[in-house]
Amino acid sequence: MRGVLCVILFLFPFSLKGEANFSGNNRQFQFSVIPNAGSEEVEFEILIKNQGDYPLSLEFPSSQYFEISVTDQSGLEVYRYSKGRFFLQALQTVKIDPHQTFRKIESWNYQANGKRVPAGQYTVTATLLSRKLNDQPLSNKQRVVSKINFNLPAENPVIRNVKVEGDKGNYLITGETKGADGIYYNVEDGHIEYITEKPIRTTGSQDWEHFKIEVHIPREKLPDKGSLIFNVYERSGEEQIRNTYPVILEQFN
């Protein structure tokens, strides 16, 4: 099972962080985009951190506070946050207290023109669209941009749409699988295995079929810190693990 865990940790989604610092009008803040790339979508966490000792007031011309774009290695744009969206065309204000952070999360499902883009390295660029800072106009030269590369994983050919409901040790996991030699799961936190490997009953059909699993772990055995992870994967006839799909059941602080 140690080999299983090594594969799982290697394939588990990870995040990188791009930061841009603004210093002007006697105010300082940090603008960041953090891409968290999962099996079927990437979450872009947008952060505006007030690094100063005074409140910040950012004014926007509409309800769109930022723009997000993703380009491939050739520079071709494959995603734009504002495309197909409608925003309230009225002044909006975001106030951030000293040493506090404004946080917003947006997601992209890896689709471009109706098709999933290939695996590989991509670049996300986030642009803050504020026009005023504490009632003082910001010029185009003061536009704050955060940019960072991230790796978009290959599509899992046999497991998809895994979702989790529940908390505090009681979870319902649903998903879809097709054409696999054998589908199995376990639950661990990177150190302790809470549920050892168990099979998921499937027909082996070449069409997608649903599965549903209930997981129950006594509260007193739950981790105090870290993430409880549900790993679902295919095991071939040669006993090799492949097409691992990890999902966080719950995070503990």
Secondary structure as UniProt FT lines:
FT   HELIX           2..11
FT   STRAND          18..24
FT   TURN            25..26
FT   STRAND          27..37
FT   STRAND          42..50
FT   STRAND          56..60
FT   STRAND          66..71
FT   TURN            73..74
FT   STRAND          77..80
FT   TURN            81..84
FT   STRAND          92..96
FT   TURN            98..99
FT   STRAND          101..108
FT   STRAND          111..112
FT   TURN            113..114
FT   STRAND          115..116
FT   STRAND          120..128
FT   STRAND          132..133
FT   TURN            134..135
FT   STRAND          136..137
FT   HELIX           140..142
FT   STRAND          145..152
FT   STRAND          159..167
FT   TURN            168..169
FT   STRAND          170..177
FT   STRAND          183..188
FT   STRAND          193..200
FT   STRAND          209..216
FT   HELIX           219..221
FT   STRAND          226..235
FT   TURN            237..238
FT   STRAND          241..252
//
